[in-house]
Structures are given as structure tokens and as C-alpha cells.
Amino acid sequence: MDWTTIATQLDREGYALLPGLLSVEQTDSLTRQAADMELHREIVTGGSGHGERFFLPEPLASPLDVIQTHFYTHLVHIANRWNEVLQTPDRYPTDLAQFLDFNRDCGQVRTLSHLNRLGETDNLTLQQYTEGKHIFPLQIVALLSEPGTNFEGGEMVMTEQRPRMQSRPMVLPLRQGDAAIIATAQRPFRGSKGYYRVQTRHAISRVRRGERIGLELFFHNAP
């Protein structure tokens, strides 16, 4: 992957598209997992939207464990640079296992990585995953179903709130197997007077027909 271009896109937009990250065979395999994970199912209702989440057991199975480990080694440099320009003292270790040890030491032991399954009329409202002391500022989202064939609607949406400005909406044009690296909650934005902090959230719009299955892959755990 061209990590220089990915870093530029993350700095400019808060996300970077990764077309075809997962093969059709891999998306189909992950989709079948959702049908077998009733014990890990969480029903989404109320202010969070409506649908289902299936939290993935640790350690993650291939190919997700490979993606998580490999991506962290590149994204950690972006994350540390973001903290530096925002004058945040925390720095992330270069090894994912060490970072997860820090999570466990402060009680962050619940995995956040999950599949989500949305049926007709389901949606997920704008959200951030920021519980706990150790929050990694980047995460991965991917689409496992094919728009127009398996479902209609269900667009991946991001918003960005800059100080004293209206929220900026962004739609990520994902197809089956496509992924994106997105800002988890905060990122730096360079204005005319230097860097300042912007808030990002992401959501999935209402599914109009069929069933949409997606993936969210995290580098930190929740309490």
C-alpha cells in the first residue's frame, strides 16, 4: 500500500479509502460468521439506531488479525504525529501487543471489533468509541455486502465538527470488500493559524431494502 498517500488523505479528509482490501471469499466467510455468533450478539436500539452487532472474540481470526497487526505498525506513526501537532503528551508504542497490554492494565478488556448487520429500515446513528484511558485515534471500517445486490441505502457517513463551523458531512462510497481507515473521534486540522482539534463521528444511513453487513476493526479495547 502507498502509506504516504494514505497519510495525506487522512490528514486532509479524516479518512482514506482502501478499495478491494478484502476478497469476495473473505467477505463471504465473515458474513457467515455473523450467523454463528448469537452468543456475542448485541441488539442496537434507541438513540444508537437499530440493528445488530456481533463482537468478535479475541484473538481475532485471519485475515483480521493480520490486517490489525500490519496496519497498526504503519498507523501508529500517523497517530503519534497527530498527538504531537495537537500537543498531546501521550505516545503510542510501536508494537500493538504492547499497546493492548496497556489497555488491559487499566481495565480495558472488552473487544470493540465487531460485525454489524442491518436489515430493512435499520440504521446506526452518529457515534464515537472513546471509552477508556487508551484510545487509538484511527480505526478500520469495511463493507461485506454488495450495494444494489444485497441491499439499498445503508451508506457509510462521517461528520466532522470544526470549531465555530457547521458540521461537514462525508459519504464514503464503499463496495463489497472495500474498506476505509477513519478517524475514531478526534484529529488535527491545519488552519490559517496552525493546527486545531476537530471532532469526527460516523454512522450508517437507513437501509431501504435487503440486508447490509459491515465490519468495524479497532486497535483499542473498551472498559
Phi, psi and omega in degrees: 000151178273089186288339175293315178294319178300316179297320179296317179295320179295320178295322185277318189245341185087002175207161176219125181280143179232083183296136174066029180298321180250140177283166177299321178298321179289319178295321178295320179296317179293324178298319179295330179299323182300326180287343185252012189241041182300327181292337182256014186277141173233126177278128179265124179217173173071223185291346179272356182109210179209133180160204181225144171240143178235105184284132187279132178290150176260146359287152180296146177276160177292142010268001188292325179295323179293315179299313183300313182292314183294315182294322181302319183298335177266318185288335181298328179290323176293316181299316180292325177294319178300315179297324180295313183288335176273002179058039174265128188289336185293141173230144183267140177292155183285347182252126182299319181300322179292320178297318179292330173297318176300320177303309184296323181298333180252020173088009177270090188239357182264122181295141177259338183297133186204161165264147172237140181236120182239126175265188182302132182077354179285156175199163173240128183281171182302135187210162171223151177246090189233022177284137175106170183280322185255102181244122176276133191280003181226150177213174181241136170239148180213156179250127183257348179252164182259117178300142179085337178253303180274333183199165171231151188082214173061038180287145172279122186238139171236149171234151180228123181254112176261151183305133175059028178225157174292153178297140179260117179272147177221136176250127181266115186279079184269141169248175179302128180089347177283151177224171175212142168270129182229157173290132182291317184206316183226150175206160177276146173230133183269113177258190183292339182247022179110193184275143170219166188270132175241150180262133177239146174221160178224158184207172172235124183290170185299133174282123183271332180205146173081205185225129181248128177240128181230175182230138168235122184244124185246162177250355176234163177252169178255160176298000000 
